[in-house]
Amino acid sequence: MSGQPRHDLPDTTQADTARTVRRQRIFLRDLTVSAHLGVSERERARAQRLRINVEAEVRPARPLDDDPSRIVDYRKLVPNIRKLIADGRPRLLETLADDIAAATFADDDGVELVRVRIEKLDRYSDAAGIGVEVEHARDGR
């Protein structure tokens, strides 16, 4: 290649991709945090390692013009989760998962569906994790 631009590539700046992008997702994978959760006081007495995964279906931003104000900002996921844990309200994984989903919806009306999976990593020595997964849709489904 001589450093010349390739003229055989399609011009994607004007491409109509609205018809091809049916679904767009943002996700957080394998965030590891410590939290005092559990049914019993004994279980809540010491911090437990949790692995958290979040996936959110969002309305595709079209036309995709590289404008950050037109997308759902995934950078808010981790700080929101850490704040929920620091506040110490939830006792149960199910409650924390529901709270994470609610916070994700509250941040942006472009979020249509949220799936949250939380695992306790050290509960059983012979299992990689045990936990809960919840799924919430904006319309309540």
Beta strands, then each sheet from edge to edge (+ up, - down):
strand 1: 24-35
strand 2: 48-58
strand 3: 111-120
strand 4: 130-137
sheet 1: 1+ 2- 3+ 4-
end
